[in-house]
Amino acid sequence: MEEREQDKLLGIKTVGTREWPDNKKIHYYRYEATPYKALHALSENYKFKDADTIVDFGCGRGRVAFYLHNRFHLPVVGVEADFRTYREAIENKIMYRLKTRNIAAPVKFKYGLAQHYKIDKKDNCFYFFNPFSIPIFRKVIYNILRSVEKDRRNEDLILYYPMQEYEIFLEIGTPFEIIDKIRVPGENDEREKFIIYQLREQLY
Ligand SMILES: C[S@@+](CC[C@H](N)C(=O)[O-])C[C@H]1O[C@@H](n2cnc3c(N)ncnc32)[C@H](O)[C@@H]1O
């Protein structure tokens, strides 16, 4: 099914891209949504039901949050640094909620930088589709690790279309371990996949 048709089923508008101005784009990457086909593959192969709250760092117009909320009825939080894009996520939420009043779990969007987001002790599944540069990614991961040190729990990271720098940092600089790789069917591009990392409570 077309991306626009899938959007329509959820009552949202997430198709398209948005670039950052030249002085910001070195660290902040452009808006582009995870394809529905990829989200479908992820949902078929990853146990979202184990998550308490899913956080999408650099959530854009909210596609990942709405899709997962709709499919798994789990609390979701999206963090977005571009105000216009954040506003679009909020507009989407108004329309989406008209269709999904029956799902009790909350959908929240926060306007701000991912590296300033205060990790909640219920947040235990973090989604990244190449939102920002490696120095910012590092800060976000350290925030997650600090939160886990304080409130011990299992944590999963989901990386879509992963950048090699993210992979190297997670392998060398953190206790996260790869637990799964999920390929998007029908795609030849090597990077068309999800890598799932886990930090298990008993391992640290
Ligand atoms: C590739 S898009 C991914 C959108 C969404 N996660 C998805 O997969 O559909 C990356 C998003 O991250 C946002 N972003 C970039 N730097 C950010 C930062 N430091 N904090 C929060 N959001 C950021 C961009 O504005 C953009 O909307």
The ligand as an SDF file (V2000), in Angstrom:
LIG
                    3D

 27 29  0  0  0  0  0  0  0  0999 V2000
   15.1740   10.9480    9.6750 C   0  0  0  0  0  0  0  0  0  0  0  0
   13.9320   11.8300   10.5980 S   0  0  0  0  0  0  0  0  0  0  0  0
   13.1430   10.4860   11.4550 C   0  0  0  0  0  0  0  0  0  0  0  0
   11.6800   10.7450   11.7570 C   0  0  0  0  0  0  0  0  0  0  0  0
   10.9870    9.6240   12.5470 C   0  0  0  0  0  0  0  0  0  0  0  0
   11.7740    9.1570   13.6460 N   0  0  0  0  0  0  0  0  0  0  0  0
   10.6610    8.4480   11.6610 C   0  0  0  0  0  0  0  0  0  0  0  0
   11.4510    7.5040   11.6650 O   0  0  0  0  0  0  0  0  0  0  0  0
    9.6520    8.4730   10.9710 O   0  0  0  0  0  0  0  0  0  0  0  0
   14.9570   12.6240   11.8430 C   0  0  0  0  0  0  0  0  0  0  0  0
   14.2250   13.7040   12.6720 C   0  0  0  0  0  0  0  0  0  0  0  0
   15.0720   14.0850   13.7590 O   0  0  0  0  0  0  0  0  0  0  0  0
   14.8910   15.4750   14.0290 C   0  0  0  0  0  0  0  0  0  0  0  0
   16.0560   15.9590   14.7790 N   0  0  0  0  0  0  0  0  0  0  0  0
   17.2800   16.2980   14.3120 C   0  0  0  0  0  0  0  0  0  0  0  0
   18.1000   16.6430   15.3160 N   0  0  0  0  0  0  0  0  0  0  0  0
   17.3770   16.5310   16.4700 C   0  0  0  0  0  0  0  0  0  0  0  0
   17.6640   16.7430   17.8730 C   0  0  0  0  0  0  0  0  0  0  0  0
   18.8850   17.1210   18.2860 N   0  0  0  0  0  0  0  0  0  0  0  0
   16.6900   16.5200   18.7580 N   0  0  0  0  0  0  0  0  0  0  0  0
   15.4520   16.1130   18.3770 C   0  0  0  0  0  0  0  0  0  0  0  0
   15.1140   15.9230   17.0760 N   0  0  0  0  0  0  0  0  0  0  0  0
   16.0710   16.1050   16.1310 C   0  0  0  0  0  0  0  0  0  0  0  0
   14.7450   16.0570   12.6240 C   0  0  0  0  0  0  0  0  0  0  0  0
   14.1530   17.3480   12.6420 O   0  0  0  0  0  0  0  0  0  0  0  0
   13.8860   14.9970   11.9330 C   0  0  0  0  0  0  0  0  0  0  0  0
   12.5230   15.2900   12.0720 O   0  0  0  0  0  0  0  0  0  0  0  0
  1  2  1  0
  2  3  1  0
  2 10  1  0
  3  4  1  0
  4  5  1  0
  5  6  1  0
  5  7  1  0
  7  8  2  0
  7  9  1  0
 10 11  1  0
 11 12  1  0
 11 26  1  0
 12 13  1  0
 13 14  1  0
 13 24  1  0
 14 15  1  0
 14 23  1  0
 15 16  2  0
 16 17  1  0
 17 18  1  0
 17 23  2  0
 18 19  1  0
 18 20  2  0
 20 21  1  0
 21 22  2  0
 22 23  1  0
 24 25  1  0
 24 26  1  0
 26 27  1  0
M  CHG  2   2   1   9  -1
M  END
$$$$
